Amino acid sequence: MKSLKVKITLLISSILIVTMGLLTGYSILNSNNQFVNPLIIELSKEPKEPLKREIISNDNKNTVFKNNGDCDKIFITYNVRAAQRSFGYKQIFVMVLMVLGGIVFTYIIISKTLKPLSVLDKTAVEIDVNSLETQIELPKYQDEVYSLTNSFNTMLSRLKIAFQIQKNFAQNAAHELKTPLAVIKSSIQVLELDDNPTVEDYKENLTTVKQSTDDLIQIVGQLLEVTNNVAPQKQEIDIGEVIFQCLSDYESEIEKKSISILMDVKNIKIYSNFSLFKSIISNILSNAIKYNRINGSISVCVYKEGRNVVIVITDTGIGIPSDSLIHIFETFYRVDHSRSKNTVGNGLGLSIVKTACEKLQGDIHINSEVNKGTVVTIGFPMNRELIV
């Protein structure tokens, strides 16, 4: 397989050969037309005076004439033709030298220009999952090769982030799945160690096993919800009604923490998928309650902005550190376990929210400050202009 620099060199060489050949041919032809041919025509004309020939010597073998006419013209014409051929040969020789020099020079320049591509190719072959931090030195000049190299470096950075997310996902998934499985195994071992387990022992361990099994089913179900690519079915939804339903589901938790609820919900409807929409609102309110302080508050505001509906949910909870905000939508990610070790959760909530928002062509933004609270802003297209 020919390399790119060889192909480019051959292409430029072909163009160079054709161009030099045409220029050389034109030069030879033009010199003939401008100088040689007019001179020969001039010499071929009849002289104005009669030609004279004088015998200089005659030794019965050779006769020598003193010529003032045709012989001179013959010798001159011969010399012109010879000069013409010599000039043509020199032109062709110079053309060949220039073409060969041009090919060598072209190859050297192209090799130097494409050197970053060779480095790029070599680096790409050598890179594996353990060397994604590799960055290729950018060329001096900001041309197409510079742009390609920069794009390659950017791709490596993104791949590194993606692999890190995948690694974290595997670790966190293993941790979340291991806990209920360990509980199930422990319950079975308790029964095995007891020679005469009572009915109460069975009931107690079965309850534990059932709860752990339910936890496993919930985790698997949420994972399927995150990865489900089926197009959602849409219907008319009353936003205020969904919010009140979600708050009713968490009524006991709200009362337990004495959280006050502030509502500014107008009678606004959208055309969307009910299950996904409720999942978004439910998860956001769940976090607002779960991470709130005693006697804290939650405010919910809904308003129209152009052809979109904006939902803003604000709480007075523990907040999220700034260095964690960029990770909160990653699957199984949980902010500093020491801050949330007493809070039930598996880190799937916001990942589900993000996925659901994308499926509904919505967007979500979270601003937070530690020990002051969090503001979640969600925007949805109204569609079908269902404005009441």
Helices and strands as residue ranges (DSSP letters): H 4-31, I 32-36, H 37-43, E 53-58, E 63-67, H 70-113, H 115-126, H 144-193, H 199-227, E 235-238, H 239-249, H 251-257, E 260-265, E 269-272, H 274-290, E 297-305, E 308-315, G 322-327, H 337-340, H 349-359, E 363-369, E 373-381
